[in-house]
Amino acid sequence: MSGLLRARELTVADVSAVALERAARQVPHAERAELTPDAPLPFEDSSFDLVLCAEVLEHVRDVQLLLSETRRVLRPGGALAITTPAHGRADGLAILTRGFEQAFDPLSPHLRFLTRRSLRGLLEAMGFDVRIMRRSAGTLLALATR
């Protein structure tokens, strides 16, 4: 997804060295940063105009740390764009009728399941101003500003 962005400078960051190598092939001009899970981001305050977390939040153990660090590294007025799998009433019904273990794959790396309401509440609680919250084809898209 980073390859679709038009920017003077681009930094790709991930906890996976394999993902960073793949990114290096797709966007060779981008700087790369290997992240440590559950640790502060290795960037200066107010470093970025945009942070994109594409299919990330559902995998993160300490989402409060990630979002507070994201807010720290965004410039004032900077934007946070998020995509994550959307969950809602249909998932709730599946849990009620089949049980949690049958509704969700127990081998899934997803640690959390977000709805429009829970994602909005999370972002607002972390000090972001939610500008867009959209659900499309099983994905939530949020755009929030610092």
C-alpha positions, 0 to 999 in steps of 0.5 A: 500500500505504501507504494501507492502514496505520493510523497517527497519522503516515505518511511516504511516501518514494520516489526517483520524484517521479511515485510521490510525486505518486501517493501524495499523491493516495492518502494526502493526510495523509502527509508525503512525502520524495523520496529520492536513490538510494544516499544516506543517508535524510533522517530523524533516528535512531530516527524510525519504528516501522515501515519498509515496503519494498514491492517495493523491495529488488530495485531498489536498487543499494546494498542494504547502505546502504539496510538500514543506514539503515533500521536507523538510522531505526527506533526500538529494537524497531521493525519492518521489513516487506519484500515482494519477488518470490520466487525459488527452485528453479523459477527455478534450473531455468529458468536451468539449462535455458534460460540466464539471459537466457531465464529473466529479462527483460533489460529488467527493472529488477530488480538482484537476485533473492532467495530466502527463504534469501538474504533471511533471511541478508541481514537477519540480517547487517545486524543484524535479527531475522527474525520472519516469512519467508513465501512466497506467490503469488510474493512473499516477505514478511519481518518483522524487528525492530531 
